[in-house]
Structures are given as structure tokens and as C-alpha cells.
């Protein structure tokens, strides 16, 4: 019952988050046009990818030792802050490099950047990195809902800033990127404050949770006595698999936009990105279930109960995603014309091509949490890598010929492959545990 209530609260927060993000996209799309929307979407994608690459698994790897009380929270916080400070230096160097002639020309041609925008992007990437790293600390402490709630508030704050700038007629690409950076910075600061407050409280006990698929024997007893550098090395070794999975999953979602810009230009990316943002709203339910399965599947005390919960979660996520996708399939073209304007007429067919893949990947989105809970995050990495490879191969053939619709079909084919791989792996696990 507690997990169900937590899931409902996470879902409610994610609904607000995704609706606010979709509203931001629509306002920017209508104001800047397809080319400006394409540049904005590519900039945001680049920021999120950079933050994911620099994360180093510092959040995910901290969950078992914190959950098992093998290290003082203040010491783990110091380790993570040291890593974040190092990555801030890296981002500062990259921002400076973006002002040199060759990178500046490339970024201006492909992302529409002007001098100095690299520092805005670096600030946003650092804030996203902070949020992602420290949100796992809350998960380790049993605070399942707080991260989703802060995400929702961050998205609503972003929408408020964009609407304020738009209302005075000053919304440009540069101010759109600045608004994104401000929202991410506020979210990162809020996450730091919440983590510091949480670490002053006693550790909460949640039934059936003993860490993220890692038994007590897997976490050394001497962690709290190791040096700062040794602890950073420990977190990197334990977290890199999960981080690679996150990077691969992100590439799965956004790689096709990069290829679309390469072959067809930023305006086509703008048209396609509107379809993508609307279609990804359907992953609200699978996304809400995922963190709950991280916990329930980590319970080794009752494998049959764990498996039953996972099966029901997969069925639930798939059926509800399908139920939402069916009416959207028929309403896609008139709905997007209404929301984004006639310049985005091509977004409707692209969305219709995306929807089958979004539905077919819903079970995979749910199973990602189950695999982490079982201590098998590399299964997610393997499935994501295979899916990215399929997407790359198919998109290379379809995008030059069919533009946004070709990108959508390449994603649908890749999503179907990825979801199928994860379901096959899950069925093999169920068969083994029945023996």
C-alpha cells in the first residue's frame, strides 16, 4: 500500500512536470518557429547529455552504503561535492573553449549560439549534474517522492519564467536558454538544501528495502575509514555501469535529433521535437512505476512476491500507455496544429509514427527499475546499447529520405527492439526462479 501511495504521488508530480515542459516547448515553438525550436531542443539535449556523461555514477553508487549505514552521510556528501567541484572546473573549461573561433563557428552554425552562451549551457549542465547526483541520496533514505516533487516544481518555475519573458515580447533563443539555465540552477540548489536537511534526520526504515540490489556483503565495512580519493574511486567503479546505461538511454531518446539536424537542418528538428515531447508524455506511468520497482525488486526475501509485483507493473504500464496512445494516434495532427501552429503540420505524422514504439517500449521503461533492483543494471546497459545501435543504423537510412517521419519510424523500430530484449531477459529470469 505504501508503494502504491508513493507511486500515485510520483505520478502526480510527473504529470505537472511533463505538462509544464510541454507548455514550455509549445510557447518556444510558436515564438521562435521551427528553426529556433530546433536549436533550443538540440541545446537542451546537449546539456542533458553532458551532465549525464560527467555524472560518473556518483549518485547511484552511493545508495547501498548509505542505505546500509556503512558510511556517514556527511562523508558521502563530501565525496560527491568534491566530484561535482571537479566537474564544475571541466565545464568551465568547456565553456571557455566554446568561445574560441572553431568551436564558436560550429556551435553558431548547428545550434544558433552566440558568444557567451556556452557559459549558460555549462551552468545548466552543472545544475542538472547536482540534481541527479544528490537525488539518489534521498532515494537511499527512503524519500521516494521528494525528487519527483522538486522536478515538478522546477518545471513549473521554468514555465513561469518563460511565460513572463514571452509576455513582455522578449522571448528569444538566448533568453530561452537562459530561462532553462535559471530553472535548472534553482532545482539543483533546492536538491542540495533538501539533502542537507535529510541527513540531519535518523535513517528511515522501509519494509523490503536493503539497498539497490546489493547485499550487505557487497559493501565493504571500512568505507568510512577510506580517504576521499579512495571513496571517489569506489563510487566510480560501482557506478559506471549504471551511468553508461543512463547515457545510452538518453542517446536512444535524442540521437535521432542530432542525425536529423545533420541531414535536414534545425527546422526539421524543431518539427520533430514537438512530436517527441508530446509522445514522451505517455511514459509518465512507466516512469512513476520505475523507482518503486527499484525498491520492491531489491527484496530478496520473497522472490515470488517480487516477481508477481514486477509482472503486474509491466502489464499495468503497458495497458495504460496503450490506452492513452490510441486516441492520441487519431488526434495527433489536429491537436499539434492547434497547439504549435501551422508551421508544425509535419509534427502530426511524426507523432503517429512514434506512438507504436512508445507503447512497445513501455514494458522496458518499467523493467529498468526491476533490473536495477535485482542488482543487474548492466542488463539495462546492454539493451540500451543494442537499441541505440538499431536506431543509428535505421535512422541513417530513413532520415535523409523522409525527414522527421523517418526519424520517428527509426525510433519506433529501435524502441520495439529494446523493449523486446528486456522482455526476453525478464522472462528468462522468471523461468529460472520457477525451477
DOTOR-943307 format. One line per field, with one value per residue (C-alpha): residue number from 0; residue in one letter; chain; x, y, z. Coordinates in pm, whole numbers, m for minus. Last residue first. Layout:
<vexmis>
k (NUM ...)
r (A ...)
c (A ...)
xx (X ...)
yy (Y ...)
zz (Z ...)
</vexmis>
This chain:
<vexmis>
k (434 433 432 431 430 429 428 427 426 425 424 423 422 421 420 419 418 417 416 415 414 413 412 411 410 409 408 407 406 405 404 403 402 401 400 399 398 397 396 395 394 393 392 391 390 389 388 387 386 385 384 383 382 381 380 379 378 377 376 375 374 373 372 371 370 369 368 367 366 365 364 363 362 361 360 359 358 357 356 355 354 353 352 351 350 349 348 347 346 345 344 343 342 341 340 339 338 337 336 335 334 333 332 331 330 329 328 327 326 325 324 323 322 321 320 319 318 317 316 315 314 313 312 311 310 309 308 307 306 305 304 303 302 301 300 299 298 297 296 295 294 293 292 291 290 289 288 287 286 285 284 283 282 281 280 279 278 277 276 275 274 273 272 271 270 269 268 267 266 265 264 263 262 261 260 259 258 257 256 255 254 253 252 251 250 249 248 247 246 245 244 243 242 241 240 239 238 237 236 235 234 233 232 231 230 229 228 227 226 225 224 223 222 221 220 219 218 217 216 215 214 213 212 211 210 209 208 207 206 205 204 203 202 201 200 199 198 197 196 195 194 193 192 191 190 189 188 187 186 185 184 183 182 181 180 179 178 177 176 175 174 173 172 171 170 169 168 167 166 165 164 163 162 161 160 159 158 157 156 155 154 153 152 151 150 149 148 147 146 145 144 143 142 141 140 139 138 137 136 135 134 133 132 131 130 129 128 127 126 125 124 123 122 121 120 119 118 117 116 115 114 113 112 111 110 109 108 107 106 105 104 103 102 101 100 99 98 97 96 95 94 93 92 91 90 89 88 87 86 85 84 83 82 81 80 79 78 77 76 75 74 73 72 71 70 69 68 67 66 65 64 63 62 61 60 59 58 57 56 55 54 53 52 51 50 49 48 47 46 45 44 43 42 41 40 39 38 37 36 35 34 33 32 31 30 29 28 27 26 25 24 23 22 21 20 19 18 17 16 15 14 13 12 11 10 9 8 7 6 5 4 3 2 1 0)
r (X X X X X X X X X X X X X X X X X X X X X X X X X X X X X X X X X X X X X X X X X X X X X X X X X X X X X X X X X X X X X X X X X X X X X X X X X X X X X X X X X X X X X X X X X X X X X X X X X X X X X X X X X X X X X X X X X X X X X X X X X X X X X X X X X X X X X X X X X X X X X X X X X X X X X X X X X X X X X X X X X X X X X X X X X X X X X X X X X X X X X X X X X X X X X X X X X X X X X X X X X X X X X X X X X X X X X X X X X X X X X X X X X X X X X X X X X X X X X X X X X X X X X X X X X X X X X X X X X X X X X X X X X X X X X X X X X X X X X X X X X X X X X X X X X X X X X X X X X X X X X X X X X X X X X X X X X X X X X X X X X X X X X X X X X X X X X X X X X X X X X X X X X X X X X X X X X X X X X X X X X X X X X X X X X X X X X X X X X X X X X X X X X X X X X X X X X X X X X X X X X X X X X X X X X X X X X X X X X X X X X X X X X X X X X X X X X X X)
c (A A A A A A A A A A A A A A A A A A A A A A A A A A A A A A A A A A A A A A A A A A A A A A A A A A A A A A A A A A A A A A A A A A A A A A A A A A A A A A A A A A A A A A A A A A A A A A A A A A A A A A A A A A A A A A A A A A A A A A A A A A A A A A A A A A A A A A A A A A A A A A A A A A A A A A A A A A A A A A A A A A A A A A A A A A A A A A A A A A A A A A A A A A A A A A A A A A A A A A A A A A A A A A A A A A A A A A A A A A A A A A A A A A A A A A A A A A A A A A A A A A A A A A A A A A A A A A A A A A A A A A A A A A A A A A A A A A A A A A A A A A A A A A A A A A A A A A A A A A A A A A A A A A A A A A A A A A A A A A A A A A A A A A A A A A A A A A A A A A A A A A A A A A A A A A A A A A A A A A A A A A A A A A A A A A A A A A A A A A A A A A A A A A A A A A A A A A A A A A A A A A A A A A A A A A A A A A A A A A A A A A A A A A A A A A A A A A A)
xx (1272 1038 1331 1493 1173 1114 1467 1429 1104 1278 1557 1303 1107 1420 1521 1168 1156 1485 1382 1045 1209 1455 1178 981 1289 1363 998 1011 1335 1183 876 1101 1294 1174 1464 1769 1611 1537 1876 2090 1789 1788 2153 2154 1830 1950 2277 2091 1863 2155 2328 2007 1951 2309 2302 1970 2110 2418 2196 2160 2142 1787 1663 1841 1670 1328 1373 1458 1165 914 1072 1109 737 661 886 608 377 641 730 371 338 637 486 174 393 585 259 143 472 468 199 437 433 53 64 200 m109 m379 m163 m45 m400 m526 m240 m224 m595 m617 m296 m372 m691 m492 m184 m352 m499 m171 25 m231 m201 180 235 m18 116 474 373 176 476 708 479 447 825 885 619 780 1130 1036 1321 1546 1385 1567 1277 1045 1285 1394 1037 913 1162 1024 649 632 831 608 309 451 584 289 431 710 477 418 788 878 617 739 1097 1020 914 1206 1449 1323 1396 1746 1873 1793 2087 2293 1997 1808 2111 2126 1752 1784 2032 1780 1585 1825 2115 1949 1916 2281 2389 2175 2305 2661 2586 2453 2768 2992 2850 3044 3388 3325 3191 3494 3735 3568 3595 3967 4017 3844 4046 3895 3779 3407 3430 3579 3282 3290 2956 2896 2840 2535 2363 2334 2009 1962 1973 1800 1441 1162 1000 1123 1322 1408 1761 1754 1737 2025 2099 1755 1823 2145 1969 1683 1919 2122 1806 1677 2007 1990 1631 1710 2006 1793 1530 1790 1966 1637 1547 1890 1839 1503 1661 1919 1660 1446 1143 1121 753 670 451 714 960 699 576 932 994 667 732 1074 920 666 944 1144 833 769 1129 1122 818 980 1287 1073 859 1072 1235 1356 1698 1868 1622 1710 2077 1991 1861 2212 2378 2092 2030 2397 2451 2145 2286 2627 2471 2266 2574 2770 2489 2483 2863 2845 2605 2889 2928 2611 2461 2238 2287 2439 2600 2668 2801 3041 3162 3220 3404 3646 3699 3739 3433 3323 3665 3577 3257 3450 3699 3418 3251 3570 3607 3248 3324 3593 3356 3092 3344 3438 3070 3006 3284 3173 2816 2945 3126 2821 2604 2834 2931 2822 2470 2313 2110 2404 2640 2382 2271 2609 2679 2370 2463 2829 2766 3025 2785 3002 2840 2491 2554 2692 2390 2149 2323 2342 1973 1883 2088 1938 1585 1661 1820 1522 1275 1457 1441 1077 949 1080 750 527 798 902 545 482 805 738 385 526 769 484 271 567 639 277 213 539 432 100 277 520 228 44 359 418 62 108 442 285 0)
yy (m2409 m2111 m1872 m1973 m1927 m1579 m1471 m1594 m1400 m1081 m1119 m1171 m868 m654 m755 m695 m345 m259 m398 m222 104 79 26 315 537 466 535 873 976 882 1090 1383 1368 1103 1027 1154 1034 678 520 673 644 265 219 471 345 m15 79 283 m14 m252 m12 39 m336 m395 m102 m210 m561 m397 m266 m622 m588 m720 m370 m228 m487 m410 m37 m80 m323 m38 151 m180 m252 95 30 m113 181 440 243 240 615 742 710 896 1164 1210 1237 1513 1706 1776 2040 2231 2559 2552 2627 2464 2378 2371 2212 1963 1861 1844 1608 1383 1328 977 849 1045 842 515 630 684 333 185 359 233 m122 m127 23 m206 m519 m436 m349 m672 m875 m687 m737 m1108 m1138 m972 m1184 m1497 m1378 m1319 m1221 m1094 m751 m538 m592 m392 m99 m47 m144 173 384 250 282 659 643 367 592 914 743 880 1232 1109 1146 1518 1595 1383 1537 1888 1770 1658 1999 2172 1910 1977 2347 2266 2108 1804 1560 1674 1821 1492 1298 1505 1465 1087 1069 1214 935 646 873 934 561 508 781 638 286 414 572 245 65 347 348 86 167 542 526 328 566 864 679 620 988 1094 850 532 496 529 263 4 m233 m303 m317 m644 m840 m630 m736 m508 m490 m122 m131 m334 m241 m488 m271 90 208 576 681 942 1308 1551 1393 1494 1863 1850 1655 1905 2203 2038 1950 2307 2438 2195 2291 2663 2608 2403 2677 2950 2751 2686 3055 3143 2902 3064 3408 3325 3178 3489 3566 3945 4016 4119 3811 3583 3676 3608 3293 3157 3234 3071 2764 2715 2750 2483 2253 2304 2249 1917 1805 1901 1677 1388 1411 1429 1123 822 959 623 749 586 760 1092 1026 934 1290 1413 1302 1388 1736 1829 1711 1906 2219 2165 2117 2439 2638 2492 2581 2940 2956 2827 3109 3356 3428 3346 3004 2900 2534 2398 2701 2904 2599 2519 2879 2902 2569 2695 3050 3004 3093 2730 2657 2881 2687 2360 2485 2590 2254 2075 2301 2230 1859 1884 2065 1797 1526 1701 1755 1382 1286 1548 1420 1067 1194 1380 1070 859 537 174 274 6 257 494 219 84 422 589 403 553 911 924 720 929 1218 1376 1187 1251 1624 1640 1454 1686 1998 1865 1774 2121 2279 2048 2136 2508 2497 2301 2539 2829 2660 2552 2895 3106 3212 2915 2662 2846 2856 2493 2368 2550 2406 2055 2106 2224 1925 1696 1828 1850 1494 1390 1521 1335 1018 1043 1087 788 576 669 567 236 178 239 0)
zz (m1118 m1101 m1047 m1374 m1574 m1426 m1512 m1871 m1898 m1785 m2041 m2320 m2201 m2197 m2548 m2679 m2531 m2697 m3036 m3028 m2919 m3210 m3465 m3320 m3315 m3682 m3760 m3588 m3758 m4096 m4014 m3923 m4253 m4501 m4733 m4545 m4217 m4327 m4395 m4121 m3892 m3936 m3844 m3559 m3408 m3422 m3249 m2986 m2915 m2875 m2637 m2438 m2401 m2288 m2045 m1897 m1844 m1691 m1411 m1279 m899 m887 m804 m1106 m1327 m1180 m1231 m1599 m1624 m1619 m1910 m2094 m2055 m2204 m2505 m2720 m2645 m2733 m3046 m3169 m3090 m3287 m3635 m3525 m3370 m3696 m3890 m3653 m3637 m4011 m3966 m3740 m3930 m3893 m3524 m3208 m3003 m3271 m3540 m3279 m3190 m3550 m3649 m3343 m3279 m3424 m3263 m2946 m2900 m2911 m2719 m2382 m2365 m2490 m2215 m1965 m2091 m2099 m1756 m1589 m1757 m1661 m1304 m1273 m1382 m1144 m845 m921 m950 m613 m446 m588 m492 m132 97 m179 m168 m425 m666 m438 m412 m772 m861 m691 m884 m1216 m1150 m1199 m1522 m1659 m1590 m1731 m2043 m2239 m2207 m2436 m2734 m2677 m2640 m2942 m3172 m3086 m3138 m3495 m3620 m3448 m3576 m3929 m3878 m3749 m4072 m4289 m4279 m3982 m3793 m3834 m3715 m3398 m3347 m3394 m3109 m2863 m2693 m2756 m2669 m2333 m2274 m2363 m2120 m1841 m1907 m1904 m1566 m1426 m1531 m1405 m1054 m862 m1001 m988 m633 m514 m688 m520 m190 m242 m325 m2 205 343 704 634 366 602 616 243 57 m130 190 272 m50 m349 m547 m474 m96 172 108 191 454 463 763 776 875 1151 1041 987 650 529 584 384 110 93 66 m211 m403 m383 m520 m812 m890 m882 m1112 m1352 m1372 m1428 m1702 m1885 m1863 m2006 m2298 m2374 m2329 m2597 m2832 m2798 m2583 m2541 m2605 m2249 m2202 m2351 m2076 m1807 m1980 m1997 m1629 m1520 m1737 m1578 m1234 m1327 m1443 m1123 m912 m1084 m1054 m686 m642 m829 m606 m291 m366 m279 33 164 270 m26 m260 m98 m161 m519 m571 m489 m810 m1048 m909 m897 m1257 m1374 m1206 m1363 m1708 m1669 m1569 m1861 m2105 m1977 m2005 m2363 m2444 m2415 m2786 m2985 m3039 m3330 m3250 m3573 m3738 m3424 m3240 m3525 m3552 m3176 m3176 m3448 m3317 m2939 m2727 m2684 m2532 m2238 m2177 m2198 m1940 m1707 m1753 m1651 m1347 m1247 m1292 m1025 m790 m850 m759 m437 m359 m401 m161 91 76 134 443 575 522 741 570 603 712 491 292 267 154 m96 m243 m303 m628 m794 m711 m804 m1121 m1303 m1351 m1622 m1911 m1778 m1741 m2095 m2233 m2053 m2183 m2539 m2538 m2412 m2690 m2955 m2844 m2848 m3194 m3328 m3168 m3331 m3671 m3631 m3527 m3237 m3079 m3161 m3072 m2756 m2626 m2729 m2573 m2247 m2239 m2290 m2001 m1777 m1877 m1816 m1468 m1354 m1465 m1305 m966 m986 m1094 m803 m561 m708 m693 m330 m247 m427 m254 84 0)
</vexmis>
